[in-house]
């Protein structure tokens, strides 16, 4: 098995195994450290021998023994006496299969406990449950790696000090944790969605969030945010078949062929969205889902793109929750309705330093500079975007856009 394949196995198994270990040992740091050591041993053992039939089961079994050894070394026999028995000599498949994906949802609720600071809840969950790196999470929240690492350390210590139980809380406690749970799912899904071709190490998150968003919506059927999240994921996943052209280039949403979209997922998303809007239409997540729903009403490329309606919805969203990502997306719609100059003026008012590591900011700015004839600036902006993108379909598309602008500049 290649190094890339091994890394994919580790990433896909991380949430399941860390969740199971944390639930068993009630210690997040121990679970994470034990899993990391198990992955290190796999890198040594698997290339020399056959890869196990069930790599996740092997990793869980080895990580459990590592955790047990750590507890023994720390002389915590009394406190952890019930846990200090060796796992049974089985292939471990039943044990691991029983913890996905709802064991992961349990750990999400644990990490989103009110005792953990608001700015750390989603970040902690993304690190432990979803296996994202500190750098990836820091980029998602537009903070430095050092700041993010400090938040994670404090959050794990808070959970340990507070003795937070590793269990799904009663329904009376769900609402207070819902926003952090949904923020976690949003960032997790964004990591999968940013790769149009679905070939990245995070691609598998799309299917998992599709399922988990439905679980949360079913647990909380009267919460518009939960329903809106389920709707949004279905709308965006429905469009996946049209996101890449036959040459491997990303296809912009306005140029995708709606005939290729998954209508069954769109119908599911519409049902969730209608319920959410009936309860409270003035929620930012509901409005965000409505924006995606606008697009999914299209049946063919001959129908006009819903840019005016999309712009109105973005304006509504900003009155409720103003943030740079919403303003960036609004600029795209503004360009189509009022022109690239108006959009560029809005972009120049954003905090460029805060968005420096966010590739879509540079890509949108490059397009607006190109449309307004500022070709040299557009090339520089495309270069910045390309440097931040690793997924093939997006990178190839950006390179093609840059090439066309460069040709125009040379004339």
PyMOL commands that set and color helices and strands:
alter all, ss='L'
color gray80, all
select helices_A, chain A and resi 3-25+28-48+55-73+77-83+93-97+102-111+118-128+134-140+145-162+171-193+205-219+224-238+240-242+253-255+258-260+263-279+284-296+307-320+324-338+340-348+359-371+375-388+392-410
alter helices_A, ss='H'
color red, helices_A
deselect
rebuild
show_as cartoon
